[in-house]
């Protein structure tokens, strides 16, 4: 499994922590863990299923997915023009 997919839980946890940094609500570590675990599991499943389906290496599939997600986020924010 590509390291950037497996280690994505740290990014999820950091994002949740940043959200709660300026909130009056308390950070629930169990909620953060559950959210990170769920997102990592979903991404691992997606990558492995797509790799098997496409008969490609997980790293190649993971990079394709990551690039598409970044492109979509940039399009939504108006940073790049949308594909036709």
N, C-alpha and C positions, 0 to 999 in steps of 0.2 A: 504494500500500500504506500502511495506517495506520502512523504512526511508532511507536506503542507496540508493534506487532507486529514491525516491522523492527528495532527497537532492543532487543528482548527478549533478545538475546544477552548484553548487558551484565548483565542481571539474573541470567541463568544463570551467567555467569562469577563474579559476586559471590557467589552462593549456594555455588558450589563452593569458592571461596576461604574463605568463612566456615566451611564444613565442615572444611577442612584446617587452619584456624587452631588448633584444639585437638586435632589428631590428631598421632600420631607419624609418620604417613606424609608423604611429600613431595608437594607439589603438582606435577603434571605439566602444564605449560602446553599441550602438544600434546593431552592428553586434555580439558582444559578447552575449548580451541578446537573440537575435534571435537564435543564435547557441545553447545556453544552453537550451532555451525553446523547440526547435525542438528535441534535443537529449533526453531530459527528457520525452517529449510527446511520442516519438517513443518507448522508453524503457518501459514506463508505459503501452502503448498499447500492446507491445509484452508480457509483464508479465501477464497482465489481460487476453489477448486472450489465451495464453498458459495455464494459470491456469484453465480457463473454459474448454478448450479442453481436458486437462489431468485430470480434476476433482480433482485438488489439490489446496492447499492454495497458494496465491500469494508469500508469503515469501519463501516457498519451491521451487517454480519455479524460483524466482529471484536468490536464492542461486545457483541453478543448472546452470543458465545462467552465473552468475558471475564466478563460478568455471571454466566453459568451456572457457570463454573468457580469463581468466588468464592463463589457461593451454595452449591455442592456442598462446598467446603472448609469453609465456616462450619457447614454441617449436620453434617459429619463430626466437627467439633470441639465440637459441641453449643452453638454460639453462637446458632443460630436453629433453629426447629423444622422438621422435614422436611415437604416438600410431600406432599399426599395423592395 
